[in-house]
Amino acid sequence: MKASRIAAAGAVSGIAVLALSAPAFAHVSVQPEGTAAKGGYAVVDFKVPNERDNASTTKLEVNFPTDHPLASVMPQPVPGWKAEVTKSKLDKPLESHGKQLTEVVTKVTWTADGKGVEPGYFQKFPVSIGALPEDADQLVFKAIQTYSNKEVVRWIEVPQEGQEEPETPAPVLQLAAAEDDAHGAAGSSDAKAEDTGADAQNTAADSSASDSVSGDSSDTTARVLGIVGIVVGAAGVGYGVLAGRRRDSGAAA
């Protein structure tokens, strides 16, 4: 009885822990597809889980940072959803690729054409953005999630370093160190040349190691055959001596 009670208590405790920890993970977030490097371009996914059992997510509004405006914002089409891009005028023109921009995208709104994100599911909303700022370590995207029952959840609280995560944290994109390529691609031609040289050295080393193994294998085989030959030869000599003694004994008789 004691064992069964302890097991039951443990199960209840485990369920309680899961129930308390679940909300910390089930919120709107943003993650790059690959690397989001400073000064470069990236494709990021806004991940929207459904936290309700009796309603679907039918609308998502993502506000883009105004302290670090992005010259290029292009949402990828998502089946079953309609995307609306909102632009706003800048107080100070932004220079991009030699052009002066007076307005940028400040919000993207996705509205479901059908059922939306049903209970037990999540949806990703990809967006191409850039150029990413070079003087910031992260970008904050405040989001608003609307359910089919008209409930609205505002993911707008900015997480603070060293403090507990807020109840409704805003999606935060962490930026990586700047890369050589302005568009966040792989590195320069010198780096590629170094990689090629390294690959060649690795290939040569692998070939050398293979030859060494092959040589060692041949040497081992030769040694084994030599030992076998010696053993066979010794056995033959012993047999000959024994046979000779038997013949001598027979002749004497």
N, C-alpha and C positions, 0 to 999 in steps of 0.2 A: 504493500500500500504506500509506504514511504517513497519507494522508487517511482511509482506511478505519479504521485503528487509532485515530486521534484521535476519529473519530465514535463508534466502539465504546466508547472510554474515557469519552467524554462521556455516552453513554447509560447506562452502568453507574453513573456518578457521579450522574446525575439520579435513577435508580431508588433509589440508596442514600439520597439526600436525602429523597425522598418516603417511603421506608420509615421513616426516623428521625423525620420530622415528623408522620406520620399519627397516632400515639398521642396527640399533644398536642391534637388536635382531636376524637378519637373518645372522648369521655367524657360521662357524664351531666351535663347542664347545665340551667339554668332561665332563662327569658326571659319578660318580660311581653308580653301582647297589648295594645300601646299603651303607656301610661305607668303606672309604679308610683310614685305620688307619696306623700310622707310624709303620714300622717294620713288617707289615702284608701283606697279599695278597688281591687283589680285582679284580673285573671285572668292567671295565669301558666302557662306550659307547661314541664313537665319533659320534656326531650328525651332519649330513651334509644336510642343506636345499638348495634348488635350488633357486637362486636369479634372474634367467633370465626367460624371457617370451618366448624366441625364441630358447633356447638351453637346453640340458640336461647335468647333471654332469656325466661324464664318467670315471673319475679317481680321486683318493684321495691318497695323499702321507702324511704319518704322521712320523715325525722325533722324535725319542725318546731322552730324555735328556742324554747328555754325561757327565755332571757334577755329575749326580747321576745315573750311569748305573744300569739297571734292569737285574737281573740274569735270570728271567723267563718272557717271552713274548709269548703268544699263542693266535693268532686271532681265533675267532669263525667263521666257514663257514657261508657266507651270500649268499643266493640264487641269482643267476644272476651276481655274482661278483667273480673274481679270486684274491686271496691274495698271495702276494710275500713278503717273509721275507728276509731282508738284515742284515747281521751280519758284525761287524767290530772288529778288534783286539784292545785290551785294552793296554794302555801304562803301566798300573799297574794291575796285576791279581786281580780278584775279588773272594773272598771266599764265597761259598754258600753251606750250608749243608755239610760242611767238605771237599768240593772240591774246587780246584783252577780253576777259569774260565779265559781263556785268550781272549775270544771274547764274545760279547753280541749282541743282536738285537738292531740296531740303526735306522732302518726304516721299516715300513710296507706299502706296496703299494697295493691298491685295484683297479682293472680295470674291468669295466663293460663288461659282455659278450653280453648283449643286449642293451636295450634302456638307461639303467642307471637311474639316478634320474631325472624324467621329471619335467617340470614346474609345480609349485603348490604342490610339494611333498618334503619329506625329507627321509633320510635313516640313520639308526644307524649301526655302525660297532663295535661290542663288542670285547674286548680284555682282556684276563686274564694277570695280571701283578704282579710282586713282586720279591723279597721282597722290599716293599717301604722303602725309607730312613728314618732313625730315627732323622737325623739332618737337616731336611728341613720341611717347612710348606706348600710348594706347588711344583708341577712339571709343567714345561712348555713344551708343545708339539707343535712344529712349523709344520703347515700343508700347503699343496699346493693342490688347487682344480682346476681341468681341465674340461672345458666344451666341448661339441660336436662341437662347432664352433672354437675350438682351443684356446679360451680365457683361460688365466691362472690367478687365484687369489691366492696371497701368504698371508696366514694368519700367519704372522711371527713377528708382532710387540708385544713386551712384555708389558702388561699393568703395569703402575706404580701407586703405592698407592698415593692417594691424587690428582691424575691428571685425566683428562678426558680420557675416553676410546678411544684408537686409532681407526683409520678408518678400519684397518684390523688386529684385535687383534688375537694373538695366543691362542689356547686352553690352559686353565690353570686348573690343578687338585688341589683342596684344600685338604690337608691331615688332618685327625682328630688325636686326641691324641692317643697314643699307648694303646692297649688293653692288657689284661693279656695273652691271647692266642697269640702265635707268628704268627699264620696264620690269625689273625683278626677274629677269631671265637668268640662265646659268652664268658663268663668269666670262672673263675676257678670253681672247685667243691665246694669250700666254698661259692662262690656267688650263685651257684645253690641251695646249701643247705639253704642259707638265703632266696632265692626266694621261695623255697618249704615251709619253715617255715612261711613266710609272707602269702603265699597262704592259708596255714592251718589256720592261725589266721583270715584271711579275711573270710574264710568259716565258722569258728566258730562264728565270729561276725555277719555274715549274718544269721546264724541259730538262734543265740540268738535274733537278731532283729526280725526275723520271729516269734519266740516263743512269744516275747514281744507283737508284734502286734496281734498275735492270742489270747494271754491272755487278752489284752485290749479289743479286739473284743468281747470275751466271757463275760467279766465284763459288757460291755456296753449293750449287749443283755439281761443279767440277770437283770440289772437295769431297762431297758425298760419294760420287762415283769412284773417286780414287780410293777412299776408305773401303768401299764395297769390293773393289778389285783386290785390295790387299788381303781382305778377309777371305775372299774366294780362293786367292792364290795360296794362302796359308793352309786353308782346308784341303786343297789339292795336294800340297806337299805332305801334310799329315796323313792323308789317305794313302799316298804312295808309299810312305815309310811303313805304315801298318801292313799294307798288302805284301811288301817285300819281306817283312818278318814272318808273316804267315807262310809264305812260300818256302823260306829257309827252314822253318820248323817242320814242314811237310817233307822236305827232302831228307832231313836228318832222320826222321822216323823210318 
